[in-house]
Structures are given as C-alpha cells and as structure tokens.
Amino acid sequence: MLCFREFEAEIRFYSGDDPLDVWERYVKWTEQAFPGGGKDGNLAGVLERAVQALHGQQRYYKDPRYLNLWLKFGDCCKEPLDLYGYLHSQEIGTMLAPLYITWAEALEARGSFRKADLIFQEGLQRKAEPLDKLQAHHKQFQARVSRQTLLALEESPDGDNMGLLEIAEPQRSSLADLKGRGKKKVRAPISRVGDVVKVMNPNRSCQPQASLQLPNAQGFAVFDENCVSAPEIPTLTAQSWPAPPVPRAKENELSAGPWNSGR
C-alpha cells in the first residue's frame, strides 16, 4: 500500500496532465489510513494543500473531483458557509449540484430556511448537474420545512411561522435577485423585516490567519438575521476577501504560509 512519502514524492515530481488525480488519491488514502481524523492524518492540511496547488486552474472549476476537495475542506473549516460563498464568488463548482445541496443544508441546520431556499433556487436556475439530484434534495427540504412549520403552528398558533410555508411552494427568486441593477434597491424575494445584507467584515473570525492568501479573490455578501434595522436589500458590491477560512485548529497544525509558496 502506498504511504504518504510516496504520495509526497509523486506530487513533487509529477509531470502528467492531471495533477488533480494525484491529490484526489492522496486525500482518499489519508481518509482510509486515518479514519478517525486528527493531527496524525492531517487531512485538513492535505486538503488545504490540494486546493492551494490547483488554485487558478479553471479547467477544474466544473470538475466534480475538484469541488469535492473544496467541500471536504469546508468540513474542516470553522465557518464553512463562508467557504461556500467564496466558491460561488469564484465560479468554482457553480454548475454542480453538490455545492448548492451542501450549502443549503448547512443553512438549514442553522435555521436559515429562507436563505437555504434561495441557494436551492440558484442551483436550479443554473441547472446544476445532476439536476434530478438537486431537485430531489430541494423537494425533501421543502417537505421538512412544511412539517416543521406546521408543528410550530400547532404549538404556537399566533407565532410568526406562516412565512416559512412559502418555501414549500416553487419560487423564482435566486441569489441574483438580491443584487439588483445599477443603483436601484430591490426588496427581498421573501420579505421579512430584519433580513438585510451586509458586506462581510474582513476582520471577522472566518478570516484566514497569518499570510494565507489567494490572489484576485472576490468577496461575497452574507445575510445577518440578527439585524432589524431595514426591510430592504441594498445593492451588493464585491469586496476583497483574500482566502477561504482556515481549518479548525484541532484538526490542522499547519504553519501558515503564503498560498503561492508552492509547498
């Protein structure tokens, strides 16, 4: 069986035309050799190096294997939602259903049902593949939200839960609907006082530590459910966000270094 030294040597001296194949096999070997995770296997470190090494190779942006590496890396990050937004801003995996399914399910787990529905709608409008899988997951999501809302209504008939029932019906809204055109302001497809968009603060905890940076990365907008200041969605503008989130410290003890260091 191959060992990590052999993979490291193959990566270092690789001269073929599909470096993604080597990284994919390296990740699979690490997962199998260290099923419990932890610093011994350093899966997060391998994943970080993989996406770093292949960064900028746009031929892989629609490749399911490349997206899979990113999504696995997201599982190792403190704020995976930020990573999904980063992928969307870079058009990485945006024609693939797993991005929208994983992103929406992460939002659903946090109770952000409207946002999760918008993510599904974005994927459906882009006809992300496999489309039938995306449609099935969306229908399952709608069913879960309907059941949860009906149960909540039974427990609290006067509660503010009726709006969630809209998610159970087909929507035509998408992430693009939130951006508006020119300097106009647009209302959220599913209106709710308190759903406003704010530009991500570069000093938030999801920022990469030290000097980890990806060149020419575009920012993305995130919602703030705790804000109750305005019912309208302002026009979104791209902001600089240099790199994806860092892996969790407990799983990754990589020393931080520049993304272009070629390590």
N, C-alpha and C positions, 0 to 999 in steps of 0.2 A: 504494500500500500504506500502511496506517496506520502511524504512528510512535508512539513511546512518549509524546510530548507529547499526541497526540490521545487516547490511552487515558487519560492522566492527567486531561485535561480532561473526558472522558466520565465518569470516576469521580467527579470533583469536583462536577460539575453534574448527575449522574444523578438522575432523578425518576421512573423507572419502577418496576415492581413485582417485578423480578427482578434485583437487583444482582449475584447470583452469575454471571449470564450475562456481564456485563462483565468480571469478574475471570477467568472461565474463558477468555474470548477473549484477554485480556491475557497470561495465562500461556502459552497456545498460541503467540501471536505471539512472545513472548520466547524460547521454545524453538526456534522456527523461525528467528528472526533471529540468534540466538546459539547455534547447535547445539553449540559447544564449551564452553558454560558460561562460567565465570569472572566476574570482577567487572564487566566491561563490560555483560553482560546482566543481572547481579544477579538471577538467577532466584530465589535463596533470599530475597532481600529482597521481591520481588513476592509470593511465596508467603506469607511471613510477614504482609505487609500484608493479603493476601486473607483469611486465616483470622482475622486480628485484626478486620477490618472486619465480618465475618459472624458473629463470636462472639456466642452468645446467641440467634441466630435459629433456634429449634428446628424451624421448618418445613423447614430444610435438613439436619437431623440424619440423615434417612433418604434424602437425595438423593445418588445416586452421584457427581454432579459435585463436591459439597462434600467427600465422603470422598476423592475423587481428589486434590483440592488438598492435603488433610492428608497423604496418603500420599506425594505428591511432596515436600512439606515435610519429611517424615520422612527422605527420601533425602538431605536437606541437613543433617540433624542429627547431632551426634556420637553420640548414643545413641537410635536410632530405636525400640528396644524400650521405652524409657520413654515415648515419644510414643504408641505403640500402647496401652500401659497407660492413658495419660491419656485417649485416645479412648474406651476401654472404660468407664472410670470416669464419663465424661460422657455415655455412651449415644450417642456420635456414630458412626454407621456400624455399629452393632452388629447391624443386621438385614441387612447387606450382606456377601456372601461375600468380596470383596477384602480387607476388614480382617483376617479370620482367615487367609486364604491368605498375605498378605504377612507377617503377624505370625509365623505358624508357620514359614514358610520362613526368616525371619530367625533364629529359634531353632534350626532345623535346621542352618543354616550355622555356628552356634556349637557344634554337637554336643549341643544340649539336646533330644534326641529325645522324652523323656517330656513335657516341657513343651509341645513343639510339638504332640504328640498331644492334650494337654489343650485347647489352643487350637482345634484342629480340632473336637474333641468339643463345645466350647462353641458354635461356629458351627452345627454340625449340630443340636444340641438347640434352638437358636433358629430353625432352618430359614432361615438367612440366604440371601438370593437373590443370584444364581441358584443354587439348591440343587444342581442337577446339576453345575455347575462346581465347587462346593465338594466334593461327593462324589468327583468325578474326581480333584481335587488330593489329597484325603485318601488315596485308593487308591494313587495314584502315590507318595505319601510312604511309605505302609506297605510298598510293594514295594521302595523304595530302602533303607529301614531293614532289611528282611529280608535283602536281598542283602549289605548292609554287615556285618550281624551274622554271617551265615553265613561270609563271608570272614574275619572276625575270629576266628571259632571254629576255622576251618581252620588259621589261623596260630598261635593260642594256645588249644588245647582246654580248658585249665584256667582261662582268663580269665573275668572276671565280665561275660559278654556275653549270657547266656541271658535275662536280664530284658528286654532290648530286643525279643526275639521276641514278647513280649506285645503290643507296639504293632501288630504285623501282624494282630492279631485285633480285632474290633469291641469297643469299650469303652463303658461307660455313664457314665464319670466326666466331670466338667466342672469349670470354674473354681468354680462354686457349691459343688461338693462339698468344696472346700478351706476354705470359710468356716465351716462348722459352724453350730450353732444355740445361742443363749444363751451360756453359759459353758463348754459342753462342748468337749472336744478331739476332733478326728477324725484318723484316720490317712489318709495319702496314698493315693489310689486305686491307684497303683503304688508299693508300698513300697520304700524304699531308705534305709538309714541315711545320713544326710548331706543328704537333701532336706528342708530346713526353710524356713519362710517368715520373712522379716524385713520390717519396715516400712522403706521407703526413707528413708535419711538425707537430710534437706533440704540438707545441706552437700556432697552428692556432686557429681561433676563434671558430671552431667547437669542440674544446676540452671541456670535462666536467669540471665544476668548482669544486673547493674545493676537497673533497676526494671521489667523486663518482667513483667507480672502479668495473670492472668485472674482476675476475681472469682469467689468461691464455687466454686473448683475443688476436687474431692475427690481424695484421694490413692489410691494403689493399692498392692498388695503385690507384691513381687518375690521370686523364689527365689534362694538362694545355694547353688550346688553345691559351694563350697569349704568349707562348714561341716560338721563331722562331730560335732556335739555332741548331736543328739537325733533319734530316729526318728519323732517325732510332729509333726503340723502344728498349731500353736496357732490359736486363733480370731483371725481377721483383723479389724482395726478401721481405719476410714477415717482417713487422716492428711492434713493440709493440704499440697497441692502446688500452688503458685500459678500455674504456667505450664508450657507444653511446653518441651522442650530448645531451646537456641539453635542456629542454623545453624552449620556449620563456618566458621571464620574465613576460610579461603582462598577461600570462595565468597560470603561476605557481609561487607560492611564497613559495615553499618547502624550508626548510632549508636543506642545503647539508649535507649528512652523508654517511658513508661507505655503499656500496652495500650489505655487509654481516651483516648489523646491525640487520636484522630481524624485521624491523619496520613494 
